[in-house]
C-alpha cells in the first residue's frame, strides 16, 4: 500500500483539531477567524457586496 508522509501528517493535525474542539466545526471556525483577525493583516474577500442575485427579496441569512 502507498504511504504518503505529508498526508499522514495533515490527517494527524486534522484529528488533533477535531479532538480539541470536540468535532464542533463552528467553534473551530470562530477561533480561526479570531486568530486571523488578530494578526493585523488585510483579509481579502471575493464575496459580492450584495449576495442576493435578484435584489432585496432574496437575501441570504448571515453566516454564524
C-alpha positions as CSV (number, residue, x, y, z in Angstrom):
1,X,0.0,0.0,0.0
2,X,1.2,3.5,-0.8
3,X,2.1,5.7,2.2
4,X,2.3,9.5,1.9
5,X,4.0,11.1,4.9
6,X,2.6,14.5,4.1
7,X,-1.0,13.3,4.0
8,X,-0.4,11.3,7.2
9,X,0.9,14.5,9.0
10,X,-2.1,16.5,7.7
11,X,-4.5,13.8,8.9
12,X,-2.9,13.9,12.4
13,X,-3.3,17.7,12.5
14,X,-6.9,17.4,11.4
15,X,-7.6,14.7,14.0
16,X,-5.9,16.8,16.7
17,X,-8.0,19.9,15.8
18,X,-11.2,17.8,15.7
19,X,-10.5,16.4,19.2
20,X,-9.5,19.9,20.6
21,X,-12.9,21.3,19.5
22,X,-14.9,18.1,20.2
23,X,-15.8,17.8,16.5
24,X,-17.5,21.2,16.5
25,X,-16.6,22.8,13.2
26,X,-18.3,26.1,14.1
27,X,-16.2,26.5,17.2
28,X,-13.1,25.8,15.2
29,X,-14.0,28.3,12.5
30,X,-14.8,31.0,15.1
31,X,-11.4,30.6,16.8
32,X,-9.5,30.5,13.4
33,X,-11.3,33.7,12.3
34,X,-10.4,35.4,15.6
35,X,-6.8,34.3,15.2
36,X,-6.8,35.6,11.6
37,X,-8.3,39.0,12.6
38,X,-5.8,39.4,15.5
39,X,-2.8,39.2,13.2
40,X,-3.4,42.7,11.8
41,X,-3.3,41.6,8.1
42,X,-5.7,42.6,5.5
43,X,-8.3,39.9,4.8
44,X,-9.2,39.6,1.2
45,X,-12.8,38.5,0.3
46,X,-14.1,37.7,-3.1
47,X,-17.7,37.8,-1.9
48,X,-20.0,40.3,-3.7
49,X,-21.3,43.3,-1.7
50,X,-24.9,42.0,-2.0
51,X,-25.1,38.2,-2.2
52,X,-28.7,38.4,-3.4
53,X,-28.6,38.0,-7.2
54,X,-32.1,39.3,-7.8
55,X,-32.4,42.2,-5.4
56,X,-33.6,42.5,-1.8
57,X,-36.4,39.9,-2.0
58,X,-33.8,37.0,-1.8
59,X,-31.4,37.9,1.0
60,X,-29.3,35.1,2.4
61,X,-29.2,34.5,6.1
62,X,-26.0,35.7,7.8
63,X,-23.2,33.2,8.5
64,X,-22.9,32.5,12.2
